[in-house]
Amino acid sequence: MDWLHDYDKELRMVFQDCSSVISGFPDSLRIQGLSYLEQFNVFSTGSHKNYISYLLPFWLRDGYGLTEAEARGLSAGNIFCMLYFFIQDDLMDSDNSASRMLPLANLLYVEFLNRYRPLFPPESLFWLCFNRYILEWAESVAGEAHGDYFWNDRLKISHKASPLKLTSTAILLHTGNASLIPEAEDVLHTVLLTLQMLDDFEDWEQDLAEGSYNCLLSQAGHLTGIDQAALTKAQVKDYIFTKGGLAAYAGAASDHHRKLEDCRLNAPHLVAFHQFMVKNLQHMAAAVEAEKQLLQGGGLSYWLSKHMNL
């Protein structure tokens, strides 16, 4: 069972579909839209990979009886949704020059809705969930800078990606499994939290330099008694490489995986994706600890000079 390559053929079709739709945008937005899509195309070298957005409909397809066409349609909808919200993130994180993406964002948002509206009438529970997920997203991103969510309220970290839950909710409603919606939401909260933790480990130096919120930096600050805003690069490296901070961080992700072992949601590929992320963190933490042990006697000064350089 391969959570990624089992769906190569389907994903190529989805990205071709998205490219075809964007090619129909007005001339002034077509090139901009195709270029932005390419930045996230899973088959393009150097692109940003957002696997769960592309693949979640396929991971749920077999367990809940979706047709291939339905899964591809929802996957394309997710890509349009993802691009829309990434533009919102860019606008919040950058100067006014990013505002030139707003016209494109609105066209992408319409295409996202076009994939979902035919499935559900206005009175459907889906649209109530839609409103709730967008509200969760808005509250989460608005309060992230001062909320210290990793330490105080980890659910709000998952809420940064709440619109993704539209996929599982749509599939479960469409296939007569509405009773599983709360379970699916809980599973996705767990997966999205670990995904953010992995991203934050990879981005901690950039986030530290830019003053952006980061789960690893939050943990480092609390466990060293240093406010995150006051942390230096050397202090974070000391926490990661000499105080076992990465092992503790990976341990938290391992705890998340245990929550998924008894879930009722029929989505083994989603669980496998989460395990893949947890193992990545565990392997990196183990590599740090193994190198420390290897260099303990007489080589510790070399190890410190290698890892603690600024």
C-alpha positions, 0 to 999 in steps of 0.5 A: 500500500503506497499512499502516494504512488498508488494514485499517480495516474489519477493525480496527473489527470487532476492536475491536467484538469486544473490546468485546463480550467485555468487556461480558460481564465482571462488573458491577464490571469491565465499565465499568472494562474498556470504559473501559480498552479505549477508551484504546487504541481506534485509532478514538478521538480522543486514544487511545494508538495501538499499531498493531503490536499490532492490525495484525501479524496482518493484515500477515502474513495475505496472505503466509501464507494466514490467513483473515480470521476467523483474523486477526481472532481473533489481533488481538483476542487481541493487544489483550487481551494488550496491555491485560494487559501495559500494566496490569503496566507501570502497576503497576510504574510507579505506587503501590498505587492501580493494584492495583485493575486486577489483577482486570481484568488477569487476565480480559484475560489469560484472553481472550488465552489463549482466542484461542491455546489452540484453535490449538495442543495442549499439546505444540506448539512454540508453548507453548515459545516462549510460555514463552521470550517471557514470560521475556524480558519479565520479565528485560527489565523487571526489569533496565531500571532499571540495565541501560542497555540502549540502550548495552549490550544493545539486544536487551533493549529489544525484549524489553520487548515480547516477547509480541508475537512470539507472533503471528508464531510462531503464524501461522508454526506454524499455516501450516507455516512454522516454519523462519521463526520465527527470522527473524520474531523478528529482524525484530520485534526490529528494529521494536520497538527503533525503535518504542521509540526513537521513543516515547522521543524523544517522551517524553524530557522526561517520562522525565527528570523522572520518572527513567525509562529512555529511549534518547535520554537514554542516548545523550545521557548517553554522548556528552556524558560525563554520567551519565543520572541527572545530565542536566538538561533544558538539557543534553539540549536542547543535545545535541539542538539544538546538537550534532546529537544527534537526527541521530545518533539518527535515523541509528541507526534508519536503520541498523536499516531496512537490516537489513530490506531483505533479510529473508525474511519476507513482510510488506511492511506491517511493513517499511513501518511501520518505514520510516514510523517511521524517516522520522518521526525523520529528518524531525524531525532534518532540521527541527532542522538546517535551522532551525539553518542558516537562522538561522546568521548573526545569528539564532543567538541567537534560535534558541537562545533559542527552543529552549533555554528551560527 
